[in-house]
Amino acid sequence: MNPLVLVFAAPLLGSLVLAVMGHKPHGRNVNVAFSFGTLLAALFLTIKIVAEGPLFAFNSQFFIDSLNIFLVTLTAFIGFTTSVFSRPYMRIEEDRGKMTHSRMRLYFSMYQLFSFCMLLALTTNNMGILWVAMEAATLTTVLLVSVYRTPASLEAAWKYFILCGVGIAQALMGTILLYMASQKVIAPGLNPLLWTNLNASKSILNPTIMSLAFVFLLVGYGTKVGLAPLHNWLPDAHAEGPTPISAVLSGLLLNVALYAVIRCKILTDGALNNNFAGNLMIGFGLLSVLVGAFSLLRQRDIKRMFSYSSIEHMGIMTFAFGMGGPIANFAGLLHMTVHALSKSAVFFAVGHAAQKAKSQMMDDIRGLIKVSPTVGWGLMMGTLAILGMPPFGIFASEFLILTSAMHQLPWSAPILLLGLAVAFGAIFSRVQPMVFGETNVKPLPHSPALLPVFLHLGLALMLGLYIPNYLNQWFLQAVAIIGG
């Protein structure tokens, strides 16, 4: 059997099953089981790609290579660990009356459908299907953000739907322009929207149309990435939705949207033979770093604070890929990986801390280390990891990006350093009293799921010290595809 069928079948079947029985006590375990099945299928697919090389499937509508296979594995892995975290978290939410039976069914079914949409977007070879998958991801996330049905969560979901809806409309316009540029140069009988066909003919695509297409695609998918000034949906969606959704938004959705931008940049670079696309990404990236960092200074809600941290980090990645070159592209891929691991771990710890204090306000969360040392240390270590303290992996990726910037764009290095310094001071000064201050929180009625926190942080630490050879080879092959 084609392993890609299993990758799609597990979350799609899980969505249907959990729509019927997600409210039952064992529904949480079923969600974990389907997520684990998705992970096994992704690993099976990865082994096949490593052994046999790039894979076409379903009449070339799907294409898996070194650029997307590691993101498929990362998506399935974080989807599984987040489902493990969701077990006690959603049980506590249900006990406190925030989740009814119908909401539990909605939450678990949409969680699996969200995973399906992410995997569909990563593996499709058709730029039209990519757009459809991103739009479907928007709709499923709207339902997940609004699942509590509070006025604040409904407002956040509505803002998310409107802003990302406008953004995805821009991406549709970019896709139409991409079709216009390709249909005249791609041989009859070949699909002009297949990325592999576009990539093979990119040098003869109309440069003017491709320039316009990339602008629309960057604005459209950049809205999903959370790039400033298109970022306003992200803090509200993180703050008002369930914490597991905050984890997958930062760890998965933002990466997938950036992946779409990278695929489009490869085509634009080949058509224009200059750094037009890269310069746009550099500008949006640096703006996002500064907006994200300085916005951290005025936050009082812990989930909103770490959502602005995600904006900052997505800006760093976008800047790295815009700058280009072997080192910067390698560092960008590494940063995508370690940020996804570290930020999801942070949100896991934040979720348990907020449940203990019954508040997301940082002033209400104090002394976690005394009442729950594992949650306290998880939050502190996750914070140090996301701030780029050595020897965590984010330090390594940020160091490579900074040194590349000093070499290629010396004027940009002070801007990056300013953003990193402001973010460090803003986050660390707030997290320190939450962990080590005088306690005002109580133990949770159910044991928190902390294994995912330390598993993610352990992997982020390992990647800061040593990158396994097979992962290094993935990165190098992906860098070659991007154009490094």
C-alpha positions as CSV (number, residue, x, y, z in Angstrom):
1,M,0.0,0.0,0.0
2,N,1.1,3.5,-0.7
3,P,2.3,4.9,2.6
4,L,0.8,8.3,1.7
5,V,-2.7,6.7,1.9
6,L,-2.1,5.8,5.5
7,V,-0.8,9.3,6.3
8,F,-4.1,10.7,5.1
9,A,-6.4,7.9,6.2
10,A,-5.5,8.0,9.9
11,P,-6.5,11.6,10.7
12,L,-9.4,11.5,8.3
13,L,-10.9,8.4,9.8
14,G,-10.1,9.7,13.3
15,S,-12.1,12.9,12.6
16,L,-15.1,10.8,11.6
17,V,-14.9,8.5,14.6
18,L,-14.3,11.2,17.1
19,A,-17.2,13.3,15.7
20,V,-19.4,10.4,17.0
21,M,-17.7,9.4,20.2
22,G,-15.3,12.2,21.1
23,H,-17.4,13.1,24.2
24,K,-16.9,9.7,25.8
25,P,-14.3,9.2,28.6
26,H,-12.1,7.1,26.3
27,G,-12.5,9.6,23.5
28,R,-9.2,11.3,24.6
29,N,-7.4,7.9,24.3
30,V,-8.9,7.3,20.8
31,N,-7.6,10.8,19.8
32,V,-4.1,9.7,21.0
33,A,-4.4,6.4,19.2
34,F,-5.3,8.0,15.8
35,S,-2.5,10.6,16.2
36,F,0.0,7.8,17.0
37,G,-1.2,6.0,13.8
38,T,-0.6,9.1,11.8
39,L,2.9,9.3,13.3
40,L,3.6,5.7,12.4
41,A,2.4,6.2,8.8
42,A,4.6,9.3,8.5
43,L,7.6,7.4,9.7
44,F,6.8,4.6,7.2
45,L,6.6,7.2,4.5
46,T,9.9,8.8,5.6
47,I,11.7,5.5,5.5
48,K,10.4,4.9,2.0
49,I,11.6,8.4,0.8
50,V,15.0,7.9,2.4
51,A,15.5,4.5,0.7
52,E,14.0,5.3,-2.7
53,G,14.2,9.1,-3.1
54,P,11.4,11.6,-4.1
55,L,7.9,10.0,-4.5
56,F,5.0,10.9,-6.8
57,A,1.6,9.7,-6.0
58,F,-2.0,9.8,-7.4
59,N,-1.2,10.8,-10.9
60,S,1.6,13.3,-9.7
61,Q,-0.9,15.3,-7.7
62,F,1.3,14.6,-4.7
63,F,5.0,14.9,-4.4
64,I,7.2,14.2,-1.4
65,D,10.9,15.2,-1.4
66,S,13.5,16.2,1.1
67,L,12.0,19.6,1.6
68,N,8.7,18.4,2.9
69,I,9.3,15.0,4.3
70,F,11.0,16.2,7.5
71,L,8.1,18.6,8.0
72,V,5.6,15.8,7.5
73,T,7.4,13.8,10.3
74,L,7.6,16.9,12.5
75,T,3.9,17.6,12.0
76,A,2.9,14.1,12.8
77,F,5.2,14.0,15.9
78,I,4.0,17.2,17.4
79,G,0.4,16.3,16.6
80,F,0.9,13.1,18.6
81,T,2.6,14.7,21.6
82,T,-0.1,17.4,21.7
83,S,-2.8,14.8,21.7
84,V,-1.0,13.2,24.8
85,F,-1.0,16.6,26.4
86,S,-4.6,17.1,25.6
87,R,-5.8,14.1,27.6
88,P,-5.5,15.6,31.2
89,Y,-5.8,19.1,29.9
90,M,-9.2,18.6,28.3
91,R,-10.4,16.5,31.2
92,I,-9.8,19.3,33.6
93,E,-11.6,21.8,31.2
94,E,-14.5,19.4,31.1
95,D,-14.6,19.0,34.9
96,R,-14.7,22.8,35.2
97,G,-17.7,23.1,32.8
98,K,-15.8,24.8,30.0
99,M,-16.3,21.8,27.7
100,T,-19.7,20.1,27.1
101,H,-20.2,16.8,25.3
102,S,-20.9,18.5,22.0
103,R,-17.8,20.7,22.3
104,M,-15.6,17.7,23.1
105,R,-16.8,15.9,19.9
106,L,-16.2,19.1,18.0
107,Y,-12.7,19.6,19.5
108,F,-11.4,16.1,18.9
109,S,-12.9,15.7,15.4
110,M,-11.6,19.1,14.3
111,Y,-8.2,18.3,15.8
112,Q,-7.8,15.3,13.6
113,L,-9.2,17.2,10.6
114,F,-6.7,20.0,11.2
115,S,-3.9,17.4,11.1
116,F,-5.2,16.0,7.8
117,C,-5.2,19.5,6.3
118,M,-1.7,20.2,7.4
119,L,-0.4,17.0,5.9
120,L,-2.4,17.6,2.7
121,A,-0.8,21.0,2.3
122,L,2.7,19.6,2.9
123,T,2.5,16.7,0.4
124,T,0.5,18.1,-2.5
125,N,2.2,18.8,-5.7
126,N,-0.7,20.9,-7.0
127,M,-0.6,24.6,-6.1
128,G,-4.4,24.7,-6.3
129,I,-4.8,21.9,-3.8
130,L,-2.3,23.6,-1.6
131,W,-4.6,26.7,-1.5
132,V,-7.6,24.5,-0.8
133,A,-5.7,22.7,2.1
134,M,-4.7,26.1,3.7
135,E,-8.3,27.3,3.4
136,A,-9.6,24.1,5.0
137,A,-7.1,24.5,7.8
138,T,-8.4,28.0,8.4
139,L,-12.0,26.8,8.7
140,T,-11.0,23.9,11.1
141,T,-8.9,26.3,13.2
142,V,-11.8,28.8,13.5
143,L,-13.9,26.0,15.0
144,L,-11.1,25.0,17.4
145,V,-10.4,28.6,18.6
146,S,-14.1,29.3,19.2
147,V,-14.8,25.9,21.0
148,Y,-15.3,27.5,24.4
149,R,-18.1,29.7,23.0
150,T,-17.2,32.7,25.2
151,P,-17.6,36.2,23.8
152,A,-13.8,36.6,23.8
153,S,-13.2,33.3,22.0
154,L,-15.9,34.0,19.4
155,E,-14.5,37.4,18.7
156,A,-11.0,35.9,18.3
157,A,-12.3,33.2,16.0
158,W,-14.2,35.9,13.9
159,K,-11.1,38.0,13.7
160,Y,-9.1,35.0,12.7
161,F,-11.6,34.0,10.0
162,I,-11.8,37.5,8.5
163,L,-8.1,38.3,8.4
164,C,-7.0,34.9,7.2
165,G,-9.9,34.8,4.8
166,V,-8.8,38.0,3.3
167,G,-5.2,36.7,3.2
168,I,-6.2,33.4,1.6
169,A,-8.1,35.4,-1.0
170,Q,-4.8,37.1,-1.9
171,A,-3.2,33.7,-2.1
172,L,-5.9,32.6,-4.5
173,M,-5.2,35.6,-6.8
174,G,-1.5,34.7,-6.7
175,T,-2.3,31.1,-7.6
176,I,-4.4,32.3,-10.6
177,L,-1.5,34.5,-11.7
178,L,0.8,31.5,-11.4
179,Y,-1.5,29.6,-13.7
180,M,-1.5,32.4,-16.2
181,A,2.3,32.5,-16.2
182,S,2.6,28.7,-16.7
183,Q,-0.2,27.7,-19.1
184,K,1.6,29.3,-22.1
185,V,5.0,27.7,-21.5
186,I,4.2,24.2,-20.1
187,A,3.7,21.6,-22.7
188,P,0.2,20.6,-23.6
189,G,-1.1,17.6,-21.6
190,L,0.9,18.6,-18.5
191,N,-0.9,20.2,-15.5
192,P,0.3,23.9,-15.3
193,L,-0.3,24.0,-11.6
194,L,1.9,21.1,-10.6
195,W,4.9,22.4,-8.7
196,T,7.3,20.0,-10.3
197,N,6.1,21.1,-13.8
198,L,6.5,24.8,-12.7
199,N,9.9,24.2,-11.3
200,A,11.1,22.5,-14.5
201,S,9.9,25.5,-16.5
202,K,10.6,28.3,-14.1
203,S,13.4,29.9,-16.1
204,I,10.9,30.7,-19.0
205,L,8.0,31.9,-16.9
206,N,6.9,35.5,-17.5
207,P,8.9,37.5,-14.9
208,T,6.3,40.3,-14.7
209,I,3.5,38.0,-13.9
210,M,5.6,36.0,-11.5
211,S,6.6,39.1,-9.6
212,L,2.9,40.0,-9.2
213,A,2.0,36.4,-8.3
214,F,4.7,36.2,-5.6
215,V,3.5,39.5,-4.0
216,F,0.0,38.1,-3.7
217,L,1.2,34.7,-2.5
218,L,3.5,36.3,0.1
219,V,0.8,38.5,1.4
220,G,-1.7,35.6,1.4
221,Y,0.3,32.9,2.9
222,G,2.2,35.4,5.0
223,T,-1.0,36.2,6.8
224,K,-1.1,32.6,7.9
225,V,2.6,32.8,8.9
226,G,1.8,35.7,11.2
227,L,4.1,38.2,9.5
228,A,3.6,41.8,10.5
229,P,1.6,43.8,9.7
230,L,-0.7,40.8,8.9
231,H,-0.4,39.3,12.4
232,N,-3.3,40.7,14.3
233,W,-5.3,37.5,14.4
234,L,-2.5,35.4,16.0
235,P,-2.4,36.7,19.6
236,D,-6.2,36.5,20.0
237,A,-6.4,33.1,18.5
238,H,-3.6,31.8,20.9
239,A,-5.0,33.5,24.0
240,E,-8.7,32.5,23.6
241,G,-8.5,29.0,22.2
242,P,-7.6,25.8,24.1
243,T,-3.9,25.6,24.9
244,P,-3.3,22.5,22.8
245,I,-4.5,24.5,19.8
246,S,-2.0,27.3,20.7
247,A,0.7,24.6,20.6
248,V,-0.2,23.2,17.2
249,L,-0.8,26.7,15.7
250,S,2.7,27.8,16.7
251,G,4.3,24.4,16.1
252,L,2.6,23.3,12.9
253,L,0.4,25.8,11.1
254,L,2.9,28.6,10.9
255,N,5.6,26.2,9.6
256,V,3.3,24.9,6.9
257,A,2.3,28.4,5.8
258,L,6.0,29.4,5.6
259,Y,6.7,26.2,3.6
260,A,4.1,27.4,1.0
261,V,6.0,30.7,0.8
262,I,9.3,28.9,0.3
263,R,7.9,26.8,-2.6
264,C,6.6,29.9,-4.2
265,K,10.0,31.7,-3.7
266,I,11.8,28.9,-5.5
267,L,9.7,29.5,-8.6
268,T,10.0,33.2,-8.5
269,D,13.8,33.2,-8.1
270,G,14.1,30.9,-11.1
271,A,11.8,33.2,-13.2
272,L,13.3,36.5,-12.2
273,N,16.9,35.5,-11.7
274,N,17.3,38.1,-9.0
275,N,16.5,38.6,-5.3
276,F,13.1,40.3,-5.7
277,A,11.3,37.6,-3.6
278,G,14.2,37.4,-1.1
279,N,14.1,41.2,-0.5
280,L,10.4,41.2,0.2
281,M,10.9,38.4,2.7
282,I,13.8,40.2,4.3
283,G,11.6,43.3,4.8
284,F,8.6,41.4,6.2
285,G,10.9,39.3,8.3
286,L,12.7,42.2,10.0
287,L,9.5,44.1,10.5
288,S,8.0,41.0,12.2
289,V,11.0,40.6,14.5
290,L,10.7,44.2,15.7
291,V,6.9,44.2,16.0
292,G,6.9,40.9,17.8
293,A,9.7,41.8,20.2
294,F,8.4,45.3,21.2
295,S,4.8,44.0,21.5
296,L,6.1,41.6,24.2
297,L,6.8,44.5,26.5
298,R,3.1,45.4,27.1
299,Q,1.6,41.9,27.5
300,R,-0.1,40.7,30.7
301,D,-1.6,37.4,29.4
302,I,1.0,34.7,29.2
303,K,-0.4,33.0,26.1
304,R,-0.6,36.3,24.3
305,M,3.0,37.0,25.3
306,F,4.3,33.7,23.8
307,S,2.1,34.3,20.7
308,Y,4.1,37.5,20.0
309,S,7.2,35.4,20.5
310,S,6.0,33.2,17.7
311,I,5.6,36.3,15.4
312,E,9.2,37.3,16.3
313,H,10.6,33.8,15.5
314,M,8.6,33.5,12.2
315,G,10.1,36.8,11.3
316,I,13.6,35.4,11.9
317,M,12.9,32.4,9.7
318,T,11.4,34.5,6.9
319,F,14.4,36.8,7.1
320,A,16.8,33.8,6.9
321,F,15.1,32.3,3.8
322,G,14.9,35.7,2.2
323,M,18.6,36.2,2.7
324,G,19.3,32.9,1.1
325,G,22.6,31.0,0.8
326,P,23.5,27.6,2.0
327,I,24.1,28.6,5.7
328,A,21.1,30.9,6.0
329,N,18.7,28.3,4.4
330,F,20.2,25.5,6.6
331,A,19.7,27.7,9.7
332,G,16.2,28.5,8.6
333,L,15.2,24.9,8.4
334,L,16.9,24.1,11.7
335,H,15.0,27.1,13.3
336,M,11.7,25.8,11.9
337,T,12.4,22.5,13.7
338,V,13.6,23.7,17.0
339,H,11.1,26.5,17.3
340,A,8.2,24.1,16.7
341,L,9.6,21.7,19.4
342,S,10.4,24.5,21.9
343,K,7.3,26.6,21.5
344,S,4.9,23.7,21.7
345,A,6.7,22.6,24.9
346,V,6.3,26.1,26.3
347,F,2.6,26.1,25.6
348,F,2.2,22.7,27.2
349,A,3.8,24.1,30.4
350,V,1.8,27.3,30.1
351,G,-1.4,25.4,29.8
352,H,-0.9,23.5,33.0
353,A,0.3,26.6,34.8
354,A,-2.8,28.6,33.8
355,Q,-5.0,25.7,34.9
356,K,-3.4,25.7,38.3
357,A,-3.9,29.4,38.8
358,K,-7.3,29.4,37.0
359,S,-6.0,32.5,35.1
360,Q,-3.8,33.3,32.1
361,M,-2.8,36.6,33.7
362,M,0.9,36.5,34.6
363,D,0.3,38.5,37.8
364,D,-1.9,35.6,39.0
365,I,0.7,32.9,38.4
366,R,3.4,32.8,41.0
367,G,5.7,30.2,42.6
368,L,5.2,27.3,40.3
369,I,8.4,25.7,41.4
370,K,7.0,25.2,44.9
371,V,3.6,23.7,44.1
372,S,4.7,21.7,41.0
373,P,8.4,21.6,40.4
374,T,8.0,19.7,37.1
375,V,5.6,22.4,35.6
376,G,7.8,25.2,37.0
377,W,11.0,23.7,35.6
378,G,9.3,22.9,32.3
379,L,8.2,26.5,31.9
380,M,11.6,27.9,32.8
381,M,13.6,25.5,30.6
382,G,11.1,26.0,27.7
383,T,11.5,29.8,28.2
384,L,15.3,29.6,28.1
385,A,15.1,27.4,25.0
386,I,12.8,29.8,23.1
387,L,15.0,32.7,24.1
388,G,17.9,31.1,22.4
389,M,20.1,30.3,25.4
390,P,22.9,27.8,24.7
391,P,23.1,24.9,24.3
392,F,19.5,24.7,23.0
393,G,19.0,24.4,19.3
394,I,17.5,27.9,18.8
395,F,20.9,29.3,19.9
396,A,22.6,27.4,17.1
397,S,20.1,28.5,14.4
398,E,20.1,32.1,15.5
399,F,23.8,32.2,15.7
400,L,24.1,30.9,12.1
401,I,21.5,33.4,10.9
402,L,23.2,36.3,12.6
403,T,26.6,35.4,11.3
404,S,25.2,35.0,7.8
405,A,23.5,38.4,8.2
406,M,26.8,40.0,9.2
407,H,28.4,38.6,6.1
408,Q,25.7,39.2,3.5
409,L,23.6,42.1,5.0
410,P,25.7,43.9,7.7
411,W,23.1,46.6,8.2
412,S,20.5,44.0,9.3
413,A,22.5,42.4,12.1
414,P,21.9,45.3,14.6
415,I,18.1,45.1,13.9
416,L,18.1,41.4,14.6
417,L,20.2,41.8,17.8
418,L,17.9,44.6,19.0
419,G,14.8,42.4,18.5
420,L,16.4,39.4,20.3
421,A,17.6,41.5,23.2
422,V,14.2,43.2,23.7
423,A,12.4,39.8,23.5
424,F,14.9,38.2,26.0
425,G,14.4,41.0,28.6
426,A,10.6,41.1,28.1
427,I,10.0,37.4,28.5
428,F,12.6,36.4,31.1
429,S,11.6,39.3,33.4
430,R,8.0,38.0,33.4
431,V,8.6,34.3,33.6
432,Q,11.1,34.4,36.5
433,P,8.6,35.5,39.2
434,M,6.0,33.1,37.8
435,V,8.4,30.2,38.5
436,F,10.3,31.3,41.6
437,G,8.0,33.9,43.2
438,E,5.7,33.4,46.3
439,T,3.2,30.7,45.4
440,N,-0.5,31.4,45.0
441,V,-1.5,28.3,42.9
442,K,-2.9,24.9,43.9
443,P,-2.2,21.4,42.6
444,L,-4.3,20.2,39.7
445,P,-7.0,17.5,40.3
446,H,-5.5,15.3,37.6
447,S,-1.8,14.7,37.0
448,P,-0.5,16.9,34.1
449,A,1.1,15.3,31.0
450,L,4.6,16.6,31.3
451,L,6.4,13.9,29.2
452,P,5.7,15.8,26.0
453,V,7.3,19.0,27.6
454,F,10.6,17.4,28.5
455,L,10.6,15.2,25.3
456,H,10.4,18.3,23.1
457,L,13.0,20.2,25.2
458,G,15.3,17.2,25.1
459,L,15.1,17.1,21.3
460,A,15.7,20.8,21.1
461,L,18.7,20.4,23.4
462,M,20.1,17.6,21.3
463,L,19.8,19.6,18.1
464,G,21.8,22.4,19.7
465,L,24.6,20.0,20.5
466,Y,24.4,17.4,17.8
467,I,22.4,17.0,14.6
468,P,22.0,13.3,13.6
469,N,23.5,12.5,10.2
470,Y,20.1,11.5,8.6
471,L,18.6,14.8,9.7
472,N,21.6,16.7,8.5
473,Q,21.3,15.1,5.1
474,W,17.6,16.0,4.9
475,F,18.5,19.6,5.6
476,L,21.3,19.7,3.1
477,Q,19.1,18.2,0.4
478,A,16.3,20.6,1.3
479,V,18.8,23.5,1.1
480,A,19.8,22.3,-2.5
481,I,16.1,22.4,-3.5
482,I,15.5,25.9,-2.0
483,G,18.6,27.1,-3.9
484,G,21.3,27.2,-1.4
